[in-house]
Each structure stands twice: as C-alpha cells, then as structure tokens.
Amino acid sequence: MINQEEITIKVSPELAQAYRQASQETQEQIGLKVNAVLSLELENRRKEAVKKLSILMDKASEEAQANGLTPEILEEILANEET
C-alpha cells in the first residue's frame, strides 16, 4: 500500500456534512478523486515550469550568440573553470 498523509481542506458546511454521512467506500472514492485532481494539478505546474525554463534558456542562448559567444568560446570558458 502507498504511504499516505492526511490533509485538511476547507469546504462548505453542506459538503462536509455530506462527506461525514457518506459510507466508508464513498469517502475512499472521494479521496481517490481528490488525489487524482491534485496530482494532475501538480503535474501541470511542473510542465509549465519546465516550459518556462526552456524558454528562458533559449532566450539566454540567443542573447549569448548575439553577443558573440560561440561553442568554442564556451568550451574554453568551461575548461578554464575546471582548472
């Protein structure tokens, strides 16, 4: 079984009452659905962060090339950093 942690979220009084009155099976199904929604949101945020990083790296590369940085110069700079 996967380790799980309990969290608290705020819902309307009506939802809280309906959840408390639901069967154990229904509560578990709700928990799985909430977990799926939160996991999807987290994955979407990760994808967006990767996309933003990629755009930033592309812009930095374009700017470096526009300022005359070549792969050879970069290799030389990096080689000097290692020594």
Number of C-alpha atoms within 10 A of each C-alpha: 3 4 4 6 5 5 5 5 5 7 9 7 9 9 11 12 11 11 14 11 11 13 11 11 9 12 15 12 12 14 12 12 12 12 12 12 12 12 12 12 12 12 12 12 12 12 12 12 12 12 12 12 12 12 12 12 12 12 12 12 13 13 12 13 12 10 9 10 13 12 10 9 11 12 11 11 11 11 10 9 8 6 5
